[in-house]
Amino acid sequence: MHEPALLAAIRADPDDDVPRMIYADMLLSKNPRDRRGLLIHDQLAVAQGVAPPAITNRANQLLEEQRAALRAAILRDLGYAWEPT
């Protein structure tokens, strides 16, 4: 499955973890240090209650690092032109 199709599947059923896990795996297969892939992977582990404290801490750190970029992407999806500073 290609990235646009995965993103469409994630939007279509936000409660389904499978497309998000596939997307995270795809990002990490391209670059094992991809921050978005790590964030998604870690957040899924936290949500499933299987993340050790180190993974929970990393998820929080990654989320903070990605916050501005995520906000910009969401606003772009909604049709607003805003870029993080």
HTML snippet that shows the backbone in 3Dmol.js (N, CA, C, O; Angstrom):
<script src="https://3Dmol.org/build/3Dmol-min.js"></script>
<div id="view" style="width:600px;height:400px;position:relative"></div>
<script>
const pdb = `
ATOM      1  N   MET A   1       0.852  -1.166   0.000  1.00  0.00           N
ATOM      2  CA  MET A   1       0.000   0.000   0.000  1.00  0.00           C
ATOM      3  C   MET A   1       0.903   1.235   0.000  1.00  0.00           C
ATOM      4  O   MET A   1       1.919   1.266   0.695  1.00  0.00           O
ATOM      5  N   HIS A   2       0.535   2.233  -0.768  1.00  0.00           N
ATOM      6  CA  HIS A   2       1.323   3.457  -0.871  1.00  0.00           C
ATOM      7  C   HIS A   2       0.869   4.476   0.166  1.00  0.00           C
ATOM      8  O   HIS A   2      -0.223   4.370   0.724  1.00  0.00           O
ATOM      9  N   GLU A   3       1.717   5.455   0.411  1.00  0.00           N
ATOM     10  CA  GLU A   3       1.455   6.447   1.455  1.00  0.00           C
ATOM     11  C   GLU A   3       0.093   7.134   1.318  1.00  0.00           C
ATOM     12  O   GLU A   3      -0.624   7.218   2.315  1.00  0.00           O
ATOM     13  N   PRO A   4      -0.305   7.632   0.135  1.00  0.00           N
ATOM     14  CA  PRO A   4      -1.629   8.275   0.055  1.00  0.00           C
ATOM     15  C   PRO A   4      -2.766   7.335   0.443  1.00  0.00           C
ATOM     16  O   PRO A   4      -3.720   7.751   1.100  1.00  0.00           O
ATOM     17  N   ALA A   5      -2.669   6.078   0.042  1.00  0.00           N
ATOM     18  CA  ALA A   5      -3.716   5.110   0.385  1.00  0.00           C
ATOM     19  C   ALA A   5      -3.732   4.836   1.888  1.00  0.00           C
ATOM     20  O   ALA A   5      -4.801   4.705   2.485  1.00  0.00           O
ATOM     21  N   LEU A   6      -2.557   4.749   2.495  1.00  0.00           N
ATOM     22  CA  LEU A   6      -2.502   4.536   3.942  1.00  0.00           C
ATOM     23  C   LEU A   6      -3.092   5.721   4.690  1.00  0.00           C
ATOM     24  O   LEU A   6      -3.863   5.544   5.632  1.00  0.00           O
ATOM     25  N   LEU A   7      -2.731   6.928   4.274  1.00  0.00           N
ATOM     26  CA  LEU A   7      -3.279   8.110   4.929  1.00  0.00           C
ATOM     27  C   LEU A   7      -4.793   8.182   4.765  1.00  0.00           C
ATOM     28  O   LEU A   7      -5.498   8.583   5.691  1.00  0.00           O
ATOM     29  N   ALA A   8      -5.295   7.798   3.598  1.00  0.00           N
ATOM     30  CA  ALA A   8      -6.743   7.765   3.379  1.00  0.00           C
ATOM     31  C   ALA A   8      -7.402   6.738   4.293  1.00  0.00           C
ATOM     32  O   ALA A   8      -8.473   6.995   4.843  1.00  0.00           O
ATOM     33  N   ALA A   9      -6.771   5.579   4.458  1.00  0.00           N
ATOM     34  CA  ALA A   9      -7.317   4.540   5.341  1.00  0.00           C
ATOM     35  C   ALA A   9      -7.316   5.008   6.798  1.00  0.00           C
ATOM     36  O   ALA A   9      -8.249   4.716   7.545  1.00  0.00           O
ATOM     37  N   ILE A  10      -6.282   5.722   7.195  1.00  0.00           N
ATOM     38  CA  ILE A  10      -6.213   6.244   8.563  1.00  0.00           C
ATOM     39  C   ILE A  10      -7.330   7.262   8.794  1.00  0.00           C
ATOM     40  O   ILE A  10      -7.993   7.239   9.831  1.00  0.00           O
ATOM     41  N   ARG A  11      -7.533   8.149   7.827  1.00  0.00           N
ATOM     42  CA  ARG A  11      -8.603   9.153   7.953  1.00  0.00           C
ATOM     43  C   ARG A  11      -9.983   8.499   7.946  1.00  0.00           C
ATOM     44  O   ARG A  11     -10.884   8.939   8.660  1.00  0.00           O
ATOM     45  N   ALA A  12     -10.148   7.457   7.145  1.00  0.00           N
ATOM     46  CA  ALA A  12     -11.450   6.809   7.002  1.00  0.00           C
ATOM     47  C   ALA A  12     -11.881   6.079   8.271  1.00  0.00           C
ATOM     48  O   ALA A  12     -13.072   6.018   8.577  1.00  0.00           O
ATOM     49  N   ASP A  13     -10.918   5.524   9.013  1.00  0.00           N
ATOM     50  CA  ASP A  13     -11.255   4.762  10.217  1.00  0.00           C
ATOM     51  C   ASP A  13     -10.216   5.043  11.300  1.00  0.00           C
ATOM     52  O   ASP A  13      -9.316   4.234  11.522  1.00  0.00           O
ATOM     53  N   PRO A  14     -10.337   6.193  11.977  1.00  0.00           N
ATOM     54  CA  PRO A  14      -9.321   6.585  12.949  1.00  0.00           C
ATOM     55  C   PRO A  14      -9.190   5.641  14.146  1.00  0.00           C
ATOM     56  O   PRO A  14      -8.189   5.692  14.860  1.00  0.00           O
ATOM     57  N   ASP A  15     -10.176   4.791  14.371  1.00  0.00           N
ATOM     58  CA  ASP A  15     -10.098   3.846  15.494  1.00  0.00           C
ATOM     59  C   ASP A  15      -9.346   2.570  15.143  1.00  0.00           C
ATOM     60  O   ASP A  15      -9.046   1.766  16.025  1.00  0.00           O
ATOM     61  N   ASP A  16      -9.040   2.378  13.870  1.00  0.00           N
ATOM     62  CA  ASP A  16      -8.324   1.173  13.429  1.00  0.00           C
ATOM     63  C   ASP A  16      -6.822   1.422  13.521  1.00  0.00           C
ATOM     64  O   ASP A  16      -6.283   2.276  12.816  1.00  0.00           O
ATOM     65  N   ASP A  17      -6.155   0.678  14.384  1.00  0.00           N
ATOM     66  CA  ASP A  17      -4.707   0.840  14.576  1.00  0.00           C
ATOM     67  C   ASP A  17      -3.885   0.253  13.434  1.00  0.00           C
ATOM     68  O   ASP A  17      -2.735   0.647  13.243  1.00  0.00           O
ATOM     69  N   VAL A  18      -4.450  -0.677  12.674  1.00  0.00           N
ATOM     70  CA  VAL A  18      -3.673  -1.395  11.660  1.00  0.00           C
ATOM     71  C   VAL A  18      -3.084  -0.457  10.598  1.00  0.00           C
ATOM     72  O   VAL A  18      -1.885  -0.544  10.330  1.00  0.00           O
ATOM     73  N   PRO A  19      -3.873   0.436   9.981  1.00  0.00           N
ATOM     74  CA  PRO A  19      -3.257   1.320   8.975  1.00  0.00           C
ATOM     75  C   PRO A  19      -2.166   2.211   9.573  1.00  0.00           C
ATOM     76  O   PRO A  19      -1.156   2.478   8.921  1.00  0.00           O
ATOM     77  N   ARG A  20      -2.368   2.673  10.811  1.00  0.00           N
ATOM     78  CA  ARG A  20      -1.339   3.504  11.445  1.00  0.00           C
ATOM     79  C   ARG A  20      -0.062   2.712  11.692  1.00  0.00           C
ATOM     80  O   ARG A  20       1.035   3.237  11.506  1.00  0.00           O
ATOM     81  N   MET A  21      -0.192   1.462  12.108  1.00  0.00           N
ATOM     82  CA  MET A  21       0.995   0.637  12.337  1.00  0.00           C
ATOM     83  C   MET A  21       1.710   0.356  11.010  1.00  0.00           C
ATOM     84  O   MET A  21       2.939   0.386  10.951  1.00  0.00           O
ATOM     85  N   ILE A  22       0.951   0.087   9.959  1.00  0.00           N
ATOM     86  CA  ILE A  22       1.562  -0.143   8.644  1.00  0.00           C
ATOM     87  C   ILE A  22       2.272   1.120   8.175  1.00  0.00           C
ATOM     88  O   ILE A  22       3.374   1.052   7.632  1.00  0.00           O
ATOM     89  N   TYR A  23       1.642   2.270   8.384  1.00  0.00           N
ATOM     90  CA  TYR A  23       2.255   3.547   7.999  1.00  0.00           C
ATOM     91  C   TYR A  23       3.546   3.780   8.782  1.00  0.00           C
ATOM     92  O   TYR A  23       4.560   4.168   8.202  1.00  0.00           O
ATOM     93  N   ALA A  24       3.514   3.549  10.083  1.00  0.00           N
ATOM     94  CA  ALA A  24       4.725   3.699  10.902  1.00  0.00           C
ATOM     95  C   ALA A  24       5.811   2.748  10.423  1.00  0.00           C
ATOM     96  O   ALA A  24       6.971   3.142  10.300  1.00  0.00           O
ATOM     97  N   ASP A  25       5.449   1.506  10.154  1.00  0.00           N
ATOM     98  CA  ASP A  25       6.433   0.532   9.663  1.00  0.00           C
ATOM     99  C   ASP A  25       7.013   0.957   8.318  1.00  0.00           C
ATOM    100  O   ASP A  25       8.203   0.775   8.064  1.00  0.00           O
ATOM    101  N   MET A  26       6.157   1.532   7.447  1.00  0.00           N
ATOM    102  CA  MET A  26       6.627   1.995   6.149  1.00  0.00           C
ATOM    103  C   MET A  26       7.647   3.123   6.325  1.00  0.00           C
ATOM    104  O   MET A  26       8.703   3.118   5.693  1.00  0.00           O
ATOM    105  N   LEU A  27       7.323   4.082   7.187  1.00  0.00           N
ATOM    106  CA  LEU A  27       8.250   5.188   7.443  1.00  0.00           C
ATOM    107  C   LEU A  27       9.571   4.677   8.014  1.00  0.00           C
ATOM    108  O   LEU A  27      10.644   5.127   7.612  1.00  0.00           O
ATOM    109  N   LEU A  28       9.486   3.733   8.955  1.00  0.00           N
ATOM    110  CA  LEU A  28      10.693   3.206   9.591  1.00  0.00           C
ATOM    111  C   LEU A  28      11.492   2.303   8.653  1.00  0.00           C
ATOM    112  O   LEU A  28      12.705   2.171   8.812  1.00  0.00           O
ATOM    113  N   SER A  29      10.833   1.683   7.684  1.00  0.00           N
ATOM    114  CA  SER A  29      11.577   0.853   6.727  1.00  0.00           C
ATOM    115  C   SER A  29      12.396   1.726   5.780  1.00  0.00           C
ATOM    116  O   SER A  29      13.461   1.322   5.313  1.00  0.00           O
ATOM    117  N   LYS A  30      11.886   2.935   5.500  1.00  0.00           N
ATOM    118  CA  LYS A  30      12.634   3.884   4.666  1.00  0.00           C
ATOM    119  C   LYS A  30      13.798   4.488   5.448  1.00  0.00           C
ATOM    120  O   LYS A  30      14.882   4.704   4.908  1.00  0.00           O
ATOM    121  N   ASN A  31      13.551   4.755   6.730  1.00  0.00           N
ATOM    122  CA  ASN A  31      14.562   5.367   7.591  1.00  0.00           C
ATOM    123  C   ASN A  31      14.292   4.910   9.024  1.00  0.00           C
ATOM    124  O   ASN A  31      13.339   5.382   9.645  1.00  0.00           O
ATOM    125  N   PRO A  32      15.105   4.006   9.559  1.00  0.00           N
ATOM    126  CA  PRO A  32      14.865   3.474  10.913  1.00  0.00           C
ATOM    127  C   PRO A  32      14.834   4.541  12.013  1.00  0.00           C
ATOM    128  O   PRO A  32      14.427   4.261  13.141  1.00  0.00           O
ATOM    129  N   ARG A  33      15.262   5.755  11.685  1.00  0.00           N
ATOM    130  CA  ARG A  33      15.253   6.828  12.686  1.00  0.00           C
ATOM    131  C   ARG A  33      14.200   7.896  12.378  1.00  0.00           C
ATOM    132  O   ARG A  33      14.249   8.995  12.930  1.00  0.00           O
ATOM    133  N   ASP A  34      13.246   7.569  11.494  1.00  0.00           N
ATOM    134  CA  ASP A  34      12.186   8.513  11.136  1.00  0.00           C
ATOM    135  C   ASP A  34      11.391   8.881  12.386  1.00  0.00           C
ATOM    136  O   ASP A  34      10.818   8.013  13.045  1.00  0.00           O
ATOM    137  N   ARG A  35      11.361  10.165  12.703  1.00  0.00           N
ATOM    138  CA  ARG A  35      10.726  10.620  13.946  1.00  0.00           C
ATOM    139  C   ARG A  35       9.215  10.381  13.939  1.00  0.00           C
ATOM    140  O   ARG A  35       8.644  10.029  14.970  1.00  0.00           O
ATOM    141  N   ARG A  36       8.570  10.567  12.799  1.00  0.00           N
ATOM    142  CA  ARG A  36       7.118  10.316  12.740  1.00  0.00           C
ATOM    143  C   ARG A  36       6.817   8.845  12.923  1.00  0.00           C
ATOM    144  O   ARG A  36       5.893   8.476  13.648  1.00  0.00           O
ATOM    145  N   GLY A  37       7.605   7.997  12.258  1.00  0.00           N
ATOM    146  CA  GLY A  37       7.400   6.556  12.397  1.00  0.00           C
ATOM    147  C   GLY A  37       7.585   6.096  13.826  1.00  0.00           C
ATOM    148  O   GLY A  37       6.798   5.300  14.338  1.00  0.00           O
ATOM    149  N   LEU A  38       8.628   6.598  14.469  1.00  0.00           N
ATOM    150  CA  LEU A  38       8.863   6.250  15.874  1.00  0.00           C
ATOM    151  C   LEU A  38       7.724   6.746  16.759  1.00  0.00           C
ATOM    152  O   LEU A  38       7.259   6.030  17.646  1.00  0.00           O
ATOM    153  N   LEU A  39       7.278   7.979  16.511  1.00  0.00           N
ATOM    154  CA  LEU A  39       6.196   8.543  17.311  1.00  0.00           C
ATOM    155  C   LEU A  39       4.931   7.702  17.195  1.00  0.00           C
ATOM    156  O   LEU A  39       4.323   7.353  18.207  1.00  0.00           O
ATOM    157  N   ILE A  40       4.534   7.378  15.981  1.00  0.00           N
ATOM    158  CA  ILE A  40       3.315   6.581  15.779  1.00  0.00           C
ATOM    159  C   ILE A  40       3.461   5.220  16.443  1.00  0.00           C
ATOM    160  O   ILE A  40       2.559   4.767  17.148  1.00  0.00           O
ATOM    161  N   HIS A  41       4.582   4.577  16.219  1.00  0.00           N
ATOM    162  CA  HIS A  41       4.839   3.257  16.802  1.00  0.00           C
ATOM    163  C   HIS A  41       4.758   3.316  18.330  1.00  0.00           C
ATOM    164  O   HIS A  41       4.102   2.486  18.959  1.00  0.00           O
ATOM    165  N   ASP A  42       5.432   4.306  18.913  1.00  0.00           N
ATOM    166  CA  ASP A  42       5.438   4.436  20.364  1.00  0.00           C
ATOM    167  C   ASP A  42       4.054   4.759  20.915  1.00  0.00           C
ATOM    168  O   ASP A  42       3.646   4.202  21.934  1.00  0.00           O
ATOM    169  N   GLN A  43       3.325   5.660  20.243  1.00  0.00           N
ATOM    170  CA  GLN A  43       1.993   6.015  20.721  1.00  0.00           C
ATOM    171  C   GLN A  43       1.043   4.827  20.681  1.00  0.00           C
ATOM    172  O   GLN A  43       0.205   4.672  21.569  1.00  0.00           O
ATOM    173  N   LEU A  44       1.167   3.995  19.667  1.00  0.00           N
ATOM    174  CA  LEU A  44       0.330   2.789  19.616  1.00  0.00           C
ATOM    175  C   LEU A  44       0.664   1.850  20.760  1.00  0.00           C
ATOM    176  O   LEU A  44      -0.235   1.259  21.358  1.00  0.00           O
ATOM    177  N   ALA A  45       1.943   1.705  21.072  1.00  0.00           N
ATOM    178  CA  ALA A  45       2.351   0.845  22.198  1.00  0.00           C
ATOM    179  C   ALA A  45       1.818   1.406  23.517  1.00  0.00           C
ATOM    180  O   ALA A  45       1.349   0.654  24.371  1.00  0.00           O
ATOM    181  N   VAL A  46       1.892   2.729  23.681  1.00  0.00           N
ATOM    182  CA  VAL A  46       1.379   3.358  24.899  1.00  0.00           C
ATOM    183  C   VAL A  46      -0.134   3.132  24.999  1.00  0.00           C
ATOM    184  O   VAL A  46      -0.639   2.769  26.061  1.00  0.00           O
ATOM    185  N   ALA A  47      -0.848   3.346  23.904  1.00  0.00           N
ATOM    186  CA  ALA A  47      -2.306   3.188  23.899  1.00  0.00           C
ATOM    187  C   ALA A  47      -2.731   1.756  24.199  1.00  0.00           C
ATOM    188  O   ALA A  47      -3.780   1.528  24.801  1.00  0.00           O
ATOM    189  N   GLN A  48      -1.914   0.792  23.779  1.00  0.00           N
ATOM    190  CA  GLN A  48      -2.228  -0.617  24.022  1.00  0.00           C
ATOM    191  C   GLN A  48      -1.788  -1.076  25.408  1.00  0.00           C
ATOM    192  O   GLN A  48      -2.056  -2.207  25.812  1.00  0.00           O
ATOM    193  N   GLY A  49      -1.110  -0.187  26.131  1.00  0.00           N
ATOM    194  CA  GLY A  49      -0.685  -0.518  27.487  1.00  0.00           C
ATOM    195  C   GLY A  49       0.510  -1.450  27.555  1.00  0.00           C
ATOM    196  O   GLY A  49       0.735  -2.098  28.578  1.00  0.00           O
ATOM    197  N   VAL A  50       1.281  -1.525  26.472  1.00  0.00           N
ATOM    198  CA  VAL A  50       2.430  -2.446  26.456  1.00  0.00           C
ATOM    199  C   VAL A  50       3.766  -1.714  26.414  1.00  0.00           C
ATOM    200  O   VAL A  50       4.812  -2.338  26.237  1.00  0.00           O
ATOM    201  N   ALA A  51       3.734  -0.393  26.576  1.00  0.00           N
ATOM    202  CA  ALA A  51       4.967   0.388  26.480  1.00  0.00           C
ATOM    203  C   ALA A  51       5.642   0.500  27.840  1.00  0.00           C
ATOM    204  O   ALA A  51       5.008   0.899  28.816  1.00  0.00           O
ATOM    205  N   PRO A  52       6.920   0.153  27.912  1.00  0.00           N
ATOM    206  CA  PRO A  52       7.653   0.397  29.152  1.00  0.00           C
ATOM    207  C   PRO A  52       7.850   1.911  29.331  1.00  0.00           C
ATOM    208  O   PRO A  52       7.683   2.671  28.377  1.00  0.00           O
ATOM    209  N   PRO A  53       8.199   2.346  30.531  1.00  0.00           N
ATOM    210  CA  PRO A  53       8.356   3.787  30.780  1.00  0.00           C
ATOM    211  C   PRO A  53       9.295   4.490  29.797  1.00  0.00           C
ATOM    212  O   PRO A  53       9.048   5.644  29.447  1.00  0.00           O
ATOM    213  N   ALA A  54      10.350   3.839  29.350  1.00  0.00           N
ATOM    214  CA  ALA A  54      11.287   4.481  28.419  1.00  0.00           C
ATOM    215  C   ALA A  54      10.595   4.809  27.096  1.00  0.00           C
ATOM    216  O   ALA A  54      10.858   5.856  26.506  1.00  0.00           O
ATOM    217  N   ILE A  55       9.722   3.931  26.629  1.00  0.00           N
ATOM    218  CA  ILE A  55       8.994   4.179  25.379  1.00  0.00           C
ATOM    219  C   ILE A  55       7.961   5.290  25.587  1.00  0.00           C
ATOM    220  O   ILE A  55       7.779   6.135  24.711  1.00  0.00           O
ATOM    221  N   THR A  56       7.295   5.294  26.725  1.00  0.00           N
ATOM    222  CA  THR A  56       6.342   6.362  27.028  1.00  0.00           C
ATOM    223  C   THR A  56       7.053   7.703  27.051  1.00  0.00           C
ATOM    224  O   THR A  56       6.551   8.681  26.498  1.00  0.00           O
ATOM    225  N   ASN A  57       8.210   7.759  27.682  1.00  0.00           N
ATOM    226  CA  ASN A  57       8.984   9.005  27.729  1.00  0.00           C
ATOM    227  C   ASN A  57       9.420   9.433  26.335  1.00  0.00           C
ATOM    228  O   ASN A  57       9.358  10.615  25.998  1.00  0.00           O
ATOM    229  N   ARG A  58       9.868   8.464  25.514  1.00  0.00           N
ATOM    230  CA  ARG A  58      10.288   8.803  24.154  1.00  0.00           C
ATOM    231  C   ARG A  58       9.099   9.305  23.337  1.00  0.00           C
ATOM    232  O   ARG A  58       9.237  10.249  22.559  1.00  0.00           O
ATOM    233  N   ALA A  59       7.938   8.683  23.510  1.00  0.00           N
ATOM    234  CA  ALA A  59       6.737   9.128  22.795  1.00  0.00           C
ATOM    235  C   ALA A  59       6.413  10.572  23.148  1.00  0.00           C
ATOM    236  O   ALA A  59       6.091  11.369  22.268  1.00  0.00           O
ATOM    237  N   ASN A  60       6.495  10.910  24.423  1.00  0.00           N
ATOM    238  CA  ASN A  60       6.221  12.284  24.849  1.00  0.00           C
ATOM    239  C   ASN A  60       7.239  13.255  24.264  1.00  0.00           C
ATOM    240  O   ASN A  60       6.876  14.350  23.834  1.00  0.00           O
ATOM    241  N   GLN A  61       8.503  12.864  24.246  1.00  0.00           N
ATOM    242  CA  GLN A  61       9.556  13.711  23.692  1.00  0.00           C
ATOM    243  C   GLN A  61       9.356  13.902  22.185  1.00  0.00           C
ATOM    244  O   GLN A  61       9.465  15.017  21.675  1.00  0.00           O
ATOM    245  N   LEU A  62       9.063  12.808  21.480  1.00  0.00           N
ATOM    246  CA  LEU A  62       8.831  12.893  20.038  1.00  0.00           C
ATOM    247  C   LEU A  62       7.619  13.759  19.714  1.00  0.00           C
ATOM    248  O   LEU A  62       7.641  14.537  18.760  1.00  0.00           O
ATOM    249  N   LEU A  63       6.569  13.623  20.507  1.00  0.00           N
ATOM    250  CA  LEU A  63       5.373  14.435  20.280  1.00  0.00           C
ATOM    251  C   LEU A  63       5.709  15.911  20.437  1.00  0.00           C
ATOM    252  O   LEU A  63       5.284  16.736  19.628  1.00  0.00           O
ATOM    253  N   GLU A  64       6.458  16.243  21.460  1.00  0.00           N
ATOM    254  CA  GLU A  64       6.840  17.647  21.659  1.00  0.00           C
ATOM    255  C   GLU A  64       7.670  18.153  20.479  1.00  0.00           C
ATOM    256  O   GLU A  64       7.473  19.276  20.014  1.00  0.00           O
ATOM    257  N   GLU A  65       8.598  17.322  19.998  1.00  0.00           N
ATOM    258  CA  GLU A  65       9.428  17.704  18.860  1.00  0.00           C
ATOM    259  C   GLU A  65       8.590  17.916  17.600  1.00  0.00           C
ATOM    260  O   GLU A  65       8.884  18.805  16.802  1.00  0.00           O
ATOM    261  N   GLN A  66       7.566  17.115  17.422  1.00  0.00           N
ATOM    262  CA  GLN A  66       6.772  17.125  16.198  1.00  0.00           C
ATOM    263  C   GLN A  66       5.558  18.042  16.267  1.00  0.00           C
ATOM    264  O   GLN A  66       4.873  18.231  15.262  1.00  0.00           O
ATOM    265  N   ARG A  67       5.283  18.610  17.424  1.00  0.00           N
ATOM    266  CA  ARG A  67       4.049  19.374  17.634  1.00  0.00           C
ATOM    267  C   ARG A  67       3.819  20.456  16.570  1.00  0.00           C
ATOM    268  O   ARG A  67       2.730  20.514  15.999  1.00  0.00           O
ATOM    269  N   ALA A  68       4.790  21.299  16.290  1.00  0.00           N
ATOM    270  CA  ALA A  68       4.613  22.386  15.319  1.00  0.00           C
ATOM    271  C   ALA A  68       4.369  21.841  13.915  1.00  0.00           C
ATOM    272  O   ALA A  68       3.511  22.348  13.192  1.00  0.00           O
ATOM    273  N   ALA A  69       5.115  20.817  13.530  1.00  0.00           N
ATOM    274  CA  ALA A  69       4.935  20.231  12.196  1.00  0.00           C
ATOM    275  C   ALA A  69       3.565  19.570  12.080  1.00  0.00           C
ATOM    276  O   ALA A  69       2.911  19.672  11.043  1.00  0.00           O
ATOM    277  N   LEU A  70       3.132  18.895  13.137  1.00  0.00           N
ATOM    278  CA  LEU A  70       1.814  18.262  13.113  1.00  0.00           C
ATOM    279  C   LEU A  70       0.714  19.307  13.026  1.00  0.00           C
ATOM    280  O   LEU A  70      -0.255  19.131  12.287  1.00  0.00           O
ATOM    281  N   ARG A  71       0.857  20.393  13.777  1.00  0.00           N
ATOM    282  CA  ARG A  71      -0.133  21.473  13.739  1.00  0.00           C
ATOM    283  C   ARG A  71      -0.216  22.060  12.326  1.00  0.00           C
ATOM    284  O   ARG A  71      -1.311  22.294  11.814  1.00  0.00           O
ATOM    285  N   ALA A  72       0.923  22.295  11.705  1.00  0.00           N
ATOM    286  CA  ALA A  72       0.942  22.855  10.352  1.00  0.00           C
ATOM    287  C   ALA A  72       0.273  21.906   9.367  1.00  0.00           C
ATOM    288  O   ALA A  72      -0.485  22.346   8.503  1.00  0.00           O
ATOM    289  N   ALA A  73       0.543  20.610   9.488  1.00  0.00           N
ATOM    290  CA  ALA A  73      -0.060  19.623   8.578  1.00  0.00           C
ATOM    291  C   ALA A  73      -1.576  19.574   8.750  1.00  0.00           C
ATOM    292  O   ALA A  73      -2.313  19.499   7.768  1.00  0.00           O
ATOM    293  N   ILE A  74      -2.033  19.616   9.985  1.00  0.00           N
ATOM    294  CA  ILE A  74      -3.479  19.595  10.238  1.00  0.00           C
ATOM    295  C   ILE A  74      -4.130  20.842   9.649  1.00  0.00           C
ATOM    296  O   ILE A  74      -5.168  20.757   8.993  1.00  0.00           O
ATOM    297  N   LEU A  75      -3.518  21.992   9.885  1.00  0.00           N
ATOM    298  CA  LEU A  75      -4.085  23.235   9.340  1.00  0.00           C
ATOM    299  C   LEU A  75      -4.079  23.231   7.816  1.00  0.00           C
ATOM    300  O   LEU A  75      -5.029  23.708   7.193  1.00  0.00           O
ATOM    301  N   ARG A  76      -3.017  22.698   7.206  1.00  0.00           N
ATOM    302  CA  ARG A  76      -2.983  22.592   5.736  1.00  0.00           C
ATOM    303  C   ARG A  76      -4.117  21.699   5.253  1.00  0.00           C
ATOM    304  O   ARG A  76      -4.771  22.006   4.256  1.00  0.00           O
ATOM    305  N   ASP A  77      -4.354  20.578   5.967  1.00  0.00           N
ATOM    306  CA  ASP A  77      -5.446  19.677   5.591  1.00  0.00           C
ATOM    307  C   ASP A  77      -6.804  20.373   5.676  1.00  0.00           C
ATOM    308  O   ASP A  77      -7.730  20.046   4.934  1.00  0.00           O
ATOM    309  N   LEU A  78      -6.908  21.332   6.585  1.00  0.00           N
ATOM    310  CA  LEU A  78      -8.157  22.078   6.738  1.00  0.00           C
ATOM    311  C   LEU A  78      -8.247  23.275   5.803  1.00  0.00           C
ATOM    312  O   LEU A  78      -9.264  23.967   5.769  1.00  0.00           O
ATOM    313  N   GLY A  79      -7.175  23.518   5.041  1.00  0.00           N
ATOM    314  CA  GLY A  79      -7.200  24.591   4.062  1.00  0.00           C
ATOM    315  C   GLY A  79      -6.588  25.901   4.523  1.00  0.00           C
ATOM    316  O   GLY A  79      -6.725  26.921   3.847  1.00  0.00           O
ATOM    317  N   TYR A  80      -5.913  25.886   5.664  1.00  0.00           N
ATOM    318  CA  TYR A  80      -5.262  27.106   6.144  1.00  0.00           C
ATOM    319  C   TYR A  80      -3.805  27.110   5.724  1.00  0.00           C
ATOM    320  O   TYR A  80      -3.158  26.063   5.685  1.00  0.00           O
ATOM    321  N   ALA A  81      -3.288  28.292   5.409  1.00  0.00           N
ATOM    322  CA  ALA A  81      -1.872  28.418   5.046  1.00  0.00           C
ATOM    323  C   ALA A  81      -1.116  28.915   6.263  1.00  0.00           C
ATOM    324  O   ALA A  81      -1.122  30.109   6.562  1.00  0.00           O
ATOM    325  N   TRP A  82      -0.470  28.003   6.963  1.00  0.00           N
ATOM    326  CA  TRP A  82       0.300  28.367   8.156  1.00  0.00           C
ATOM    327  C   TRP A  82       1.501  27.460   8.232  1.00  0.00           C
ATOM    328  O   TRP A  82       1.393  26.248   8.044  1.00  0.00           O
ATOM    329  N   GLU A  83       2.635  28.043   8.504  1.00  0.00           N
ATOM    330  CA  GLU A  83       3.873  27.268   8.651  1.00  0.00           C
ATOM    331  C   GLU A  83       4.456  27.551  10.021  1.00  0.00           C
ATOM    332  O   GLU A  83       4.369  28.674  10.518  1.00  0.00           O
ATOM    333  N   PRO A  84       5.055  26.531  10.638  1.00  0.00           N
ATOM    334  CA  PRO A  84       5.657  26.755  11.952  1.00  0.00           C
ATOM    335  C   PRO A  84       6.870  27.680  11.847  1.00  0.00           C
ATOM    336  O   PRO A  84       7.542  27.737  10.817  1.00  0.00           O
ATOM    337  N   THR A  85       7.128  28.390  12.920  1.00  0.00           N
ATOM    338  CA  THR A  85       8.285  29.278  12.939  1.00  0.00           C
ATOM    339  C   THR A  85       9.441  28.608  13.642  1.00  0.00           C
ATOM    340  O   THR A  85      10.515  29.198  13.763  1.00  0.00           O
TER     341      THR A  85
END
`;
const viewer = $3Dmol.createViewer("view");
viewer.addModel(pdb, "pdb");
viewer.setStyle({}, {cartoon: {color: "spectrum"}});
viewer.zoomTo();
viewer.render();
</script>
